[in-house]
Amino acid sequence: MSDAAAVERGRRAVLEHFRWIDGDADTWSMLREPVALRAIVEGIAATAADDRPDVVVGVESRGFVLGPAVALALGVGFAPVRKDGTVFPGPVVEQQTGPDYRGNRRTLSLRADLVGSGQRVVLVDDWVETGSQALATAALVERCGARLVGIAVIVDEAADPARAALPGIRSLVRGDEL
Ligand SMILES: O=P(O)(O)OC[C@H]1O[C@H](OP(=O)(O)OP(=O)(O)O)[C@H](O)[C@@H]1O
């Protein structure tokens, strides 16, 4: 069972600190305040705990901030999903995304030696909208012989087609609450 009190503390922190800035979502300011940062990290971890991950993955760049913190809270390790042909030594699998919320297509990469065959993987990020990056991450994880069993984010604004194709999305708030 997830820790409902921790999820609620995370949710309150997001609703208190979230801002729109010139029409763009600001999910950085909420991480600046230490009590909110802890509440958000622990809240995401509480939502993800039921998925019993062996490893957390996070997509560059906001997933690199939240992912390791949530992994620490869950007592598991972290593996990065990098974007767009960056130097990434080791046995790498690559996957192109569909158009994201800005219409951009990305090439995501994951090191196959960091995700073990048969492992349960949870994706941690700040936001899911079109689901393009989450879908590509699911494909990468599968090609490593593992399985994406859940997605844990601050904000769930997932489009219906992506939601149907993805594992369960757990979030602190929905997009229409912001
Ligand atoms: O559901 P989607 O349409 O794929 O969008 C969600 C993704 O987009 C955002 O990242 P962004 O590409 O803005 O990169 P950033 O974290 O470097 O700002 C967000 O952090 C997710 O990773």
The ligand as a Gaussian input file, in Angstrom:
#p B3LYP/6-31G(d) Opt

LIG

0 1
 O        4.810000      13.742000     -22.702000
 P        5.770000      14.511000     -23.562000
 O        5.104000      15.336000     -24.624000
 O        6.865000      13.618000     -24.104000
 O        6.474000      15.586000     -22.645000
 C        6.991000      15.303000     -21.369000
 C        8.465000      15.537000     -21.315000
 O        8.754000      16.893000     -21.693000
 C        9.439000      17.567000     -20.641000
 O       10.794000      17.583000     -20.897000
 P       11.448000      18.614000     -21.934000
 O       11.522000      17.970000     -23.291000
 O       10.751000      19.934000     -21.852000
 O       12.940000      18.706000     -21.434000
 P       13.611000      19.315000     -20.112000
 O       13.325000      18.380000     -18.991000
 O       15.055000      19.340000     -20.468000
 O       13.042000      20.692000     -19.890000
 C        9.148000      16.744000     -19.411000
 O       10.190000      16.885000     -18.456000
 C        9.027000      15.336000     -19.935000
 O       10.293000      14.698000     -20.011000

